[in-house]
């Protein structure tokens, strides 16, 4: 239950709306409980010779009182439920804002699916408590107290007799609610077993077909389906019992009223109107009794969900500006130095980078070559501080990067990540990407350099074409070129191209590179590639192997040297030759 | 992100869809009839109670008849028990029918999926197919168990109430029912408004989810480009649109429920006014008046709930339409009408002028012809995209060829049943696909005719026994998450054992390129030798040792066979093979001599 304390500030923000809601709940119930009293008067009037005019009066009063109660019930929903939606909105905003602050190491260990579940299901459970949970619990409580008072004033003995079975309803609803919840979870588990089985089966359909295992798979699936059926039937048995038992208890109450009340009327101790009112009141108490049990479950579930949300809220962002940050640093030139940098991913046995020493003067271009997993991407990801290092130091313009404010650091870097990630927005927005006041021609200029303009011209809405909409998808190469344009649009001092041409054909790459050469003259540039042709013209080329720089030099020097680089060069010549055959 | 067809809702009732859906109830028709009968009986019980109350008041309480009152109380109590019992049985039976029908439908969908050809799977994303077998079938469950049945029982309840009311006083009934048009109108307006509002809610929820999905995956990009603030603003906008959409639907609920209460109050007011006057004049009894007040309550609930039923039906119709569309898909590679039996094969394979394309006219294989004698090994080599994978895909009829013939022992593979053909062929793919389950099951793939001894034997033969026996549970060790706990090499050995276990005449092997340590590499090479021995083998070769041992090397280039021959012959030609050899295989000699194992050649 403690987990729900975090919601306090949200409640506080909407306290007036909620207070209004509570007043409305009270008034709505006050008017509603008057109806049986009016009916009582009418029924008694039947035996005491009331006139047509009296009955019209009673009828009109029933309508009038219900109308008043309705107005307040409208206000209740418009305050409490509305407040709950507002709190949900704020909670979700806060949650998302928090997610944004967490670093890449958090995302490496958490699946998007889990986070989605938190932002939808868990927040939903909490809202269920904030809205219906609170509305029904207060309404129920108020109604129960008022009705109990009235019933006691009509006839205390009958009231006690009639109410005897009712607390059982709350207890039963609470316990059944728990059983149902448990069984539902077991059903959901089995449902996800079925889902994963179907997923696995369809992913492995080749193997299944090749080994003619279809029948076996069908049998397996059938077993899962049968278990699912069994679990469902288990729940159904409980649920099928619930309603009859509830109705039975309510029915017994009503029969008690009719029995004891009937005898009292015959003996002249009560009027027929009293008995009628009692019966109607009992009917009005059923829902509150059910709601009591139900609300308890809602609170429990909300507490569990909030607990899960709190776990994430409590995660501290680890890469942030700290006390050592020097906020006077506003400009960077791009002289990058790696001083004996070693780096291990959390939980990994082997370091991903070992003792890296690099000094790149501002404006120079570095080519990085190496096998898959040799540490190329890791190396460049340290520059914008996606990870913090434990050993060694990275300096920009002689300043340790931990001293540079993160926003300053990153705003000077144009990064083209290995995995292109574009958003479902217009191409223009994707390229400008948050650059305020970006001139129209800037987007077009960088798109031109990235060799994207020609492709964009073929789209119906040119640069305003929304990616992913109406089946407009970009090819891998187009995406990479858009990603390159996005990095260039920032006019960065440091440009990082992590395998940025892998999906671009060699011819296009060649022409992009030749345009880029003018662009990068003023920028410190990292070119990561597996193609010699990409890095050939770099000022210096380094070859990484198992996290260690094993070769460095210019293209000519490295070819001469006869190491990994030279053999790669040889192979790529052969490949070209083959392709032309 | 755009909405896809899974979110579009149409009408709530479609006669032909409904007919087809109801056909799933056929096997249980006796129970369906029983459920309907129970329903009619049960529906009468509720409305009977106010009537008995009326009798109690008029005939016993007012005249002062103690014994009569006790009798009526006894009847009411008996009725209550009976009602509870009927309700229990009824709910059990209807839910059971629903579960059974759903189970049948799900199995049908799954079985159908097993039959569809790979061409179908190439076109349809797996996620969507999974949704068909799971969520879509599930939403039909709601319809079977709560939708249709409760609509029926609500209609019966209303029917019985009307009978009792008219039996007691048709005049008062007519007066009371004057409010009905207003109730229907209110419900109708609410249903429409609420549906529109809810549609908006769903639309905005889908947007919210799409935004989150995308921006959570792309958080790092946002961070690199310091664009968090703008994304946050966008999120707040989308989130507020979602909130406002909900506010709309709250408004309709907030209006609707009080309005229904008000209409019901008007009905009660009318009963008191008109009925009260008549009671005083002696035209009606007090009991009738009180029971009418009770009937009003009973009458309103089912009509009010109609709106909710409508939604269930609508979702169910949309789901069933998608399911039936899948069931009606016939992209199945058919077995021949009259098949040639293929009990035993020698293993002779011939491709005769084979042309093949995945899509319309983009041929990936052009006029491919080659011949493999029983027991021979052919190695397929070539650059990526040369057509090697397509050649092996055709052998098991994953796809059918466009032109030409593929023959096994001189028999066209299209004239035998697919299962008969595949029983003689084993495939080892590059990406080893492991199923959740234990090691043993991943070797037998659930084939009970493969004994435990046989499993041990084949594992020993491919050298997988050592590592398996080192596992805590040996052959019973469970394989988690597609074999995440096993190394790449171990997974390969398992897939070799899997192929060897069926002892195929023809073996298709797509050698994995991933790098493994020296010790494992030696194990794998030995296992491959063992695997190829004594059977016709077609191998997409990445290992020098495999190529050197092959009886024939087929060099594929751009969809055609360009060179065929033995290793040294082809080298001497100084053609494509010569270059491929230098590119892909030559390093392996150096690696072998240096004792260092070659890295994955693709960087």
Boltz contact constraints between the chains, C-beta under 6 A:
constraints:
  - contact:
      token1: [A, 42]
      token2: [B, 272]
      max_distance: 6.0
  - contact:
      token1: [A, 42]
      token2: [B, 276]
      max_distance: 6.0
  - contact:
      token1: [A, 46]
      token2: [B, 279]
      max_distance: 6.0
  - contact:
      token1: [A, 46]
      token2: [B, 286]
      max_distance: 6.0
  - contact:
      token1: [A, 52]
      token2: [B, 277]
      max_distance: 6.0
  - contact:
      token1: [A, 55]
      token2: [B, 272]
      max_distance: 6.0
  - contact:
      token1: [A, 55]
      token2: [B, 273]
      max_distance: 6.0
  - contact:
      token1: [A, 55]
      token2: [B, 276]
      max_distance: 6.0
  - contact:
      token1: [A, 55]
      token2: [B, 277]
      max_distance: 6.0
  - contact:
      token1: [A, 56]
      token2: [B, 273]
      max_distance: 6.0
  - contact:
      token1: [A, 58]
      token2: [B, 272]
      max_distance: 6.0
  - contact:
      token1: [A, 59]
      token2: [B, 269]
      max_distance: 6.0
  - contact:
      token1: [A, 59]
      token2: [B, 272]
      max_distance: 6.0
  - contact:
      token1: [A, 59]
      token2: [B, 273]
      max_distance: 6.0
  - contact:
      token1: [A, 62]
      token2: [B, 265]
      max_distance: 6.0
  - contact:
      token1: [A, 62]
      token2: [B, 268]
      max_distance: 6.0
  - contact:
      token1: [A, 62]
      token2: [B, 269]
      max_distance: 6.0
  - contact:
      token1: [A, 63]
      token2: [B, 265]
      max_distance: 6.0
  - contact:
      token1: [A, 63]
      token2: [B, 266]
      max_distance: 6.0
  - contact:
      token1: [A, 63]
      token2: [B, 269]
      max_distance: 6.0
  - contact:
      token1: [A, 66]
      token2: [B, 261]
      max_distance: 6.0
  - contact:
      token1: [A, 66]
      token2: [B, 262]
      max_distance: 6.0
  - contact:
      token1: [A, 66]
      token2: [B, 265]
      max_distance: 6.0
  - contact:
      token1: [A, 67]
      token2: [B, 262]
      max_distance: 6.0
  - contact:
      token1: [A, 70]
      token2: [B, 258]
      max_distance: 6.0
  - contact:
      token1: [A, 70]
      token2: [B, 261]
      max_distance: 6.0
  - contact:
      token1: [A, 70]
      token2: [B, 262]
      max_distance: 6.0
  - contact:
      token1: [A, 73]
      token2: [B, 258]
      max_distance: 6.0
  - contact:
      token1: [A, 74]
      token2: [B, 254]
      max_distance: 6.0
  - contact:
      token1: [A, 74]
      token2: [B, 258]
      max_distance: 6.0
  - contact:
      token1: [A, 77]
      token2: [B, 250]
      max_distance: 6.0
  - contact:
      token1: [A, 77]
      token2: [B, 254]
      max_distance: 6.0
  - contact:
      token1: [A, 78]
      token2: [B, 254]
      max_distance: 6.0
  - contact:
      token1: [A, 81]
      token2: [B, 250]
      max_distance: 6.0
  - contact:
      token1: [A, 85]
      token2: [B, 243]
      max_distance: 6.0
  - contact:
      token1: [A, 85]
      token2: [B, 246]
      max_distance: 6.0
  - contact:
      token1: [A, 89]
      token2: [B, 239]
      max_distance: 6.0
  - contact:
      token1: [A, 89]
      token2: [B, 243]
      max_distance: 6.0
  - contact:
      token1: [A, 92]
      token2: [B, 239]
      max_distance: 6.0
  - contact:
      token1: [A, 93]
      token2: [B, 236]
      max_distance: 6.0
  - contact:
      token1: [A, 93]
      token2: [B, 239]
      max_distance: 6.0
  - contact:
      token1: [A, 96]
      token2: [B, 235]
      max_distance: 6.0
  - contact:
      token1: [A, 97]
      token2: [B, 232]
      max_distance: 6.0
  - contact:
      token1: [A, 100]
      token2: [B, 228]
      max_distance: 6.0
  - contact:
      token1: [A, 104]
      token2: [B, 220]
      max_distance: 6.0
  - contact:
      token1: [A, 112]
      token2: [B, 216]
      max_distance: 6.0
  - contact:
      token1: [A, 112]
      token2: [B, 217]
      max_distance: 6.0
  - contact:
      token1: [A, 115]
      token2: [B, 216]
      max_distance: 6.0
  - contact:
      token1: [A, 119]
      token2: [B, 212]
      max_distance: 6.0
  - contact:
      token1: [A, 195]
      token2: [B, 134]
      max_distance: 6.0
  - contact:
      token1: [A, 198]
      token2: [B, 130]
      max_distance: 6.0
  - contact:
      token1: [A, 198]
      token2: [B, 133]
      max_distance: 6.0
  - contact:
      token1: [A, 199]
      token2: [B, 130]
      max_distance: 6.0
  - contact:
      token1: [A, 202]
      token2: [B, 126]
      max_distance: 6.0
  - contact:
      token1: [A, 202]
      token2: [B, 129]
      max_distance: 6.0
  - contact:
      token1: [A, 204]
      token2: [B, 433]
      max_distance: 6.0
  - contact:
      token1: [A, 205]
      token2: [B, 121]
      max_distance: 6.0
  - contact:
      token1: [A, 207]
      token2: [B, 433]
      max_distance: 6.0
  - contact:
      token1: [A, 210]
      token2: [B, 396]
      max_distance: 6.0
  - contact:
      token1: [A, 210]
      token2: [B, 427]
      max_distance: 6.0
  - contact:
      token1: [A, 211]
      token2: [B, 445]
      max_distance: 6.0
  - contact:
      token1: [A, 212]
      token2: [B, 419]
      max_distance: 6.0
  - contact:
      token1: [A, 212]
      token2: [B, 422]
      max_distance: 6.0
  - contact:
      token1: [A, 213]
      token2: [B, 445]
      max_distance: 6.0
  - contact:
      token1: [A, 214]
      token2: [B, 114]
      max_distance: 6.0
  - contact:
      token1: [A, 216]
      token2: [B, 446]
      max_distance: 6.0
  - contact:
      token1: [A, 218]
      token2: [B, 111]
      max_distance: 6.0
  - contact:
      token1: [A, 221]
      token2: [B, 110]
      max_distance: 6.0
  - contact:
      token1: [A, 225]
      token2: [B, 103]
      max_distance: 6.0
  - contact:
      token1: [A, 225]
      token2: [B, 106]
      max_distance: 6.0
  - contact:
      token1: [A, 229]
      token2: [B, 99]
      max_distance: 6.0
  - contact:
      token1: [A, 229]
      token2: [B, 103]
      max_distance: 6.0
  - contact:
      token1: [A, 232]
      token2: [B, 99]
      max_distance: 6.0
  - contact:
      token1: [A, 236]
      token2: [B, 95]
      max_distance: 6.0
  - contact:
      token1: [A, 240]
      token2: [B, 88]
      max_distance: 6.0
  - contact:
      token1: [A, 240]
      token2: [B, 91]
      max_distance: 6.0
  - contact:
      token1: [A, 240]
      token2: [B, 92]
      max_distance: 6.0
  - contact:
      token1: [A, 244]
      token2: [B, 84]
      max_distance: 6.0
  - contact:
      token1: [A, 244]
      token2: [B, 87]
      max_distance: 6.0
  - contact:
      token1: [A, 244]
      token2: [B, 88]
      max_distance: 6.0
  - contact:
      token1: [A, 248]
      token2: [B, 84]
      max_distance: 6.0
  - contact:
      token1: [A, 251]
      token2: [B, 80]
      max_distance: 6.0
  - contact:
      token1: [A, 255]
      token2: [B, 73]
      max_distance: 6.0
  - contact:
      token1: [A, 255]
      token2: [B, 76]
      max_distance: 6.0
  - contact:
      token1: [A, 255]
      token2: [B, 77]
      max_distance: 6.0
  - contact:
      token1: [A, 259]
      token2: [B, 73]
      max_distance: 6.0
  - contact:
      token1: [A, 262]
      token2: [B, 61]
      max_distance: 6.0
  - contact:
      token1: [A, 262]
      token2: [B, 69]
      max_distance: 6.0
  - contact:
      token1: [A, 265]
      token2: [B, 61]
      max_distance: 6.0
  - contact:
      token1: [A, 266]
      token2: [B, 64]
      max_distance: 6.0
  - contact:
      token1: [A, 276]
      token2: [B, 290]
      max_distance: 6.0
  - contact:
      token1: [A, 371]
      token2: [B, 599]
      max_distance: 6.0
  - contact:
      token1: [A, 371]
      token2: [B, 603]
      max_distance: 6.0
  - contact:
      token1: [A, 384]
      token2: [B, 224]
      max_distance: 6.0
  - contact:
      token1: [A, 407]
      token2: [B, 226]
      max_distance: 6.0
  - contact:
      token1: [A, 410]
      token2: [B, 224]
      max_distance: 6.0
  - contact:
      token1: [A, 410]
      token2: [B, 226]
      max_distance: 6.0
  - contact:
      token1: [A, 411]
      token2: [B, 226]
      max_distance: 6.0
  - contact:
      token1: [A, 415]
      token2: [B, 224]
      max_distance: 6.0
  - contact:
      token1: [A, 421]
      token2: [B, 218]
      max_distance: 6.0
  - contact:
      token1: [A, 421]
      token2: [B, 221]
      max_distance: 6.0
  - contact:
      token1: [A, 424]
      token2: [B, 1]
      max_distance: 6.0
  - contact:
      token1: [A, 433]
      token2: [B, 225]
      max_distance: 6.0
  - contact:
      token1: [A, 434]
      token2: [B, 227]
      max_distance: 6.0
  - contact:
      token1: [A, 434]
      token2: [B, 230]
      max_distance: 6.0
  - contact:
      token1: [A, 469]
      token2: [B, 2]
      max_distance: 6.0
  - contact:
      token1: [A, 530]
      token2: [B, 603]
      max_distance: 6.0
  - contact:
      token1: [A, 571]
      token2: [B, 583]
      max_distance: 6.0
  - contact:
      token1: [A, 574]
      token2: [B, 579]
      max_distance: 6.0
  - contact:
      token1: [A, 574]
      token2: [B, 582]
      max_distance: 6.0
  - contact:
      token1: [A, 574]
      token2: [B, 583]
      max_distance: 6.0
  - contact:
      token1: [A, 578]
      token2: [B, 579]
      max_distance: 6.0
  - contact:
      token1: [A, 581]
      token2: [B, 576]
      max_distance: 6.0
